[in-house]
Structure formats: C-alpha cells, structure tokens
C-alpha cells in the first residue's frame, strides 16, 4: 500500500482522477497514526488542492495508539 505524500501526519495516495486522494496506511510496524486523527475534507500539497474522498483498506491497521478518527 504505497502513498504519494503526507500532509499534517496523514498519508495520501492520489486517485486516478488526479483531483482526489485516499488516506493510506504508512508503516509496516504499525502506529502510523496515534491519538486523535482528524481527516480533513480537502488538503493542499505542492500547490495542488485535493478533495479527500476515501479511507483506504487497512489505513489504520495496527495503530495501537490510535484513539479516535473523525
């Protein structure tokens, strides 16, 4: 599960349409995400604005320190 970039500690993959992104899994050892995570509706990366449209399969797998996702 590859990701293209991260913004504010959340890892994203650009979807085929080039305008939307998916929240992705990052670390094989787990705990990519910790505490309370807020997934925004839109993000900006490298001058491009993307709409966050989905959370990928297993995006939060093995994140034992994750408390809450909004």
NUSE-33957 format. One line per 10 residues: number of its first residue (from 1); for each residue x, y, z of C-alpha. Coordinates in steps of 0.1 Angstrom, whole numbers, plus 5000, padded with zeros to 4 digits. Layout:
! residues N
NUM	X,Y,Z  ... .
END
This chain:
! residues 70
1	5000,5000,5000  5020,5029,4987  5013,5065,4994  5023,5096,4974  5027,5122,5001  5018,5132,5036  5002,5164,5050  5000,5171,5087  5009,5135,5096  4983,5118,5073 .
11	4994,5098,5043  4976,5101,5010  4975,5084,4976  4963,5104,4946  4934,5087,4929  4933,5081,4891  4912,5113,4885  4942,5134,4898  4919,5156,4918  4910,5134,4948 .
21	4930,5114,4974  4927,5084,4996  4940,5081,5032  4966,5054,5032  4985,5031,5056  5021,5041,5062  5042,5019,5084  5046,4981,5084  5054,4982,5121  5021,5000,5129 .
31	5014,5031,5149  5014,5053,5118  4986,5072,5134  4984,5080,5171  4960,5098,5194  4930,5116,5178  4932,5119,5140  4910,5143,5121  4908,5136,5083  4901,5169,5065 .
41	4877,5173,5036  4904,5190,5015  4942,5192,5016  4968,5212,4997  5001,5197,4987  5028,5212,4965  5004,5239,4953  4976,5215,4943  4943,5212,4962  4928,5177,4966 .
51	4894,5165,4979  4898,5137,5004  4872,5111,4992  4880,5078,5010  4900,5059,5036  4919,5030,5021  4916,4995,5033  4937,4989,5064  4947,5026,5066  4945,5024,5104 .
61	4956,4988,5108  4980,4980,5137  4978,5016,5150  4975,5006,5186  4979,5041,5199  4951,5055,5178  4922,5067,5200  4897,5083,5176  4892,5091,5139  4870,5120,5127 .
END
